[in-house]
């Protein structure tokens, strides 16, 4: 299929050429009766060409066009930042999904001469050659966005009156096609605006006129179109459509500020991201299902919360509580709780052991018996050293008594130094503490301490266990709540033989 569009002062037109593998060709001319840009006309030609190919039962198609923008956007290589371009791109992707094979290729204008000639016939409203089908487009194929400038407010088409052209031989009736008609509307037809009203021509049933041409009456029918939007975005939608703000001044200012990033595309509220890509606004419940599928679905790899939200946003979904929902999902995931990185921060404050504790409990004697007298070498006695000759028992006893009197001061000084040391040690240790406390009935995981024969890819924790008794020193008795078939020993429902410290326990979130 070759397609092209032409925009002139006389109007808009488009041309479509369908070529079979055997060389048979079908030619179509589109006369567009609304104001639009050349890119919109190119998209209209591509869309109607795909619809014609679908009606003909074609399963594989190559689409050639000389508009680099339309071809690159349709193939997915370029993003569509304009609201109308995004709507047309979405519609093209929907139509291309019908075919088993559909490719969009860019060709120079010289290789697209046949479609270009048909487009000029449509824009200049020339006589339709024999063997060429004519279609008149009275409305857009998509819902136009009021914030975009790629589609202007349509003006009433030129009056055609009784000059109704009859398609040439071999042309197909296009009145049944969506968005097309056999002839342009007459004078007085209401302009078709985005979501306002449409017109119909019906024959007058009452008081039929005498035999002759059928009388036509213009009847305006109000078309009410509902715009899809989640519950949290209703204030933003009311502001965009009806310019309504909440009564509260602060809430109204917030809605007006947030509404700058939102627009309406194809009767649906979307949000424009920082990169310019439109994101679909969904309910928080639907967003949680999306996060769960990304996190632990068939291709999920249990990523962290921020990376999880980033993937959801990259797939063009948005809701305001995405990060909180992702944190809650990751926190309650059973696999993540068993295999997550283990914290190294202590769970309780430092408890120092008194210096005399080992001696009082176990009766240790690390220094042995004390000497009752100072040792003297035989040389001092043999050669009468000054140490022996100058020694008197009275002076030694007096000096010993002085040392005993000073002993209390030395003990107090040693106690103060020990207290200062313990305070500094406790302060350094406690600044890294991340307190963890549990109550009776809490579910916990227990760190596996025996690493012999354990594979490195196994979970570092086992469980779950139930807190059965709380001791006052950050220790707890546990009841095994793990199913018997998951362990070698059948300890299900039994209390552990000894208490376990809080440093070896992890809370289970469910």
Beta strands, then each sheet from edge to edge (+ up, - down):
strand 1: 2-8
strand 2: 11-19
strand 3: 25-32
strand 4: 60-65
strand 5: 101-106
strand 6: 132-137
strand 7: 180-181
strand 8: 197-203
strand 9: 216-222
strand 10: 262-264
strand 11: 269-272
strand 12: 278-281
strand 13: 317-318
strand 14: 443-447
strand 15: 461-470
strand 16: 475-480
strand 17: 500-501
strand 18: 505-507
sheet 1: 5+ 4+ 1+ 2- 3+ 6+ 7-
sheet 2: 8+ 9-
sheet 3: 10+ 11- 12+ 13+
sheet 4: 17+ 16- 15+ 14- 18+
end
